[in-house]
Amino acid sequence: MYRFISIITLFTILNVSAQLRFDGTAVPAITVPAEASSGLENIYVLENADGVTAVYKAASATSAVEWLRFSRMGGAYGEPVSFSRDGADCSIVLGTDDMGYIVTENGRQHCYWIVNYNNHVMSLADATVNTAESDCGMTAIDINGTASRITYYTINGVPKELSREIKVEYNTLAWNEEGKAYTSQAVDDTMSSLSTIVRVTAPLCDTDFTISGDRFLKEWGREITVTTPYYNTTAIDAHTWATATAHDSDNEINDASGELGGSAPAEITFTAATTDAVAYREWQMSSSPEFDIIDLRFNQDEVTYTFDDFGTTYVRFIAANAAGDCDWTSEVYNVNIGESKIECPNAFSPGASEGINDEWKVSYKSIVTFECHIFNQWGIELFSTTDPSQGWDGKHGGKVVPAGVYYYVIKARGADGKDYSLAGDINIINFKQGTKRPNTDI
């Protein structure tokens, strides 16, 4: 006759944990604490439950005790179980089936689930990598054996899986951002059970796979371990980054706001780090964001390139394995070169106050060719340069020239193709020598 157990009662009555004892086992029973939401106190795993005696020790020999058992229907459909009593020990003899039990002592209920491992024996002969079922992201391992799902039921009849904690161990590569390199890393995946094919994240280096378990055999000292033949990986990965050579000219206008490019010429180094199976790599540069046409290709991990053309150049890195069935594409780097500009000051004061307006320099942006000449009023050349970042310190022959008017002539070309032909006055205001007569020998 079935007896209805109030589910609300099971959760509202204060349970005091009570362990079961098992007599007649070849190896000790394994106790697994149950999830609180299951309504169970413990799950017990016996190597072979058939004929084993489960003993509940009551608080006293006079305590009122009742045993019920339930299956997948849950505790609400528990059936009374006859038991023997020896003082405080209340015992039942177990059968071959996995089963739940409720022991009520003086109105307080204790709920358990007992697993007969003999119904779920793990066997494992060997394992091999199934290349046909593997892809760039996952590696499939064929299992010659069985370790099926172990199911238990909560007091409400909800099925739950009892994890076997089967280990799948192998090596892969992990990215180290600080060292900018891939390093070897051991992977230890835990499987609740095994099917005929196990899938794991594809390794990024050659490795073998070791499968071991389960947790119950391990605790009983009979863990099974198999290792696959060595596997040559096909999965790939890469990391890329770009480093711009700093512009340290105080007179260059560079308003790229942290983006790549800005004022030309802009030298940028593109670097890629790749994993072991990468056989093909290429940096690509294009004027099209869709890379419809590839303007430049570089078959190497690191490329240093100087951008001196106005506009946006799109740069990306692609990689592939030897078979070409696994590929990888980086983010797209946008290199923006701005319009050219030259602005010429008309006065400075060399020797007046060091570091303050004591050098004549143009203000420029994206100038790729430059030629500047400075003359005095008699046409004598005092200074010339082909570098727009360089300026005139107001000296000739190692001495500061007298105050007065001087003249510059500039020819330049911008990254945007604009030609500059500039000429103008330079007024030297020299407070230290401003009262002296000009040196007419210059």
Secondary structure, 3 states (H helix, E strand, C coil): CCCCCCHHHHHHCCCCCCCEEEECCCCCCEEEECCHHHCCCEEEEECCCCCCEEEEECCCCCCCEEEEEECCCCHHHCEEECCEEECCEEEEECCCCCEEEEEEECCEEEEEEEEEHHHCCCEEEEEEEECCCCCCCEEEEEEEEEECCEEEECCCCCEEEECCCEEEEEEEEEEECCCCEEEEEEEEEEECCECCEEEEECCCCCECCEEEECHHHHHCCCCEEEECCCECCCCCCEEEEEEECCCCCCCECCCCCCCEEECCCEEEEEEEEECCCEEEEEEEEECCCCCCCCCEEECCCEEEEEECCCEEEEEEEEEEECCCCCEEECCCEEEEECCCEEECCCEECCCCCCCCCCCECCEEECEEEEEEEEECCCCCEEEEECCCCCCECCEECCEECCCEEEEEEEEEEECCCCEEEEEEEEEECCCCCCCCCCCCCC
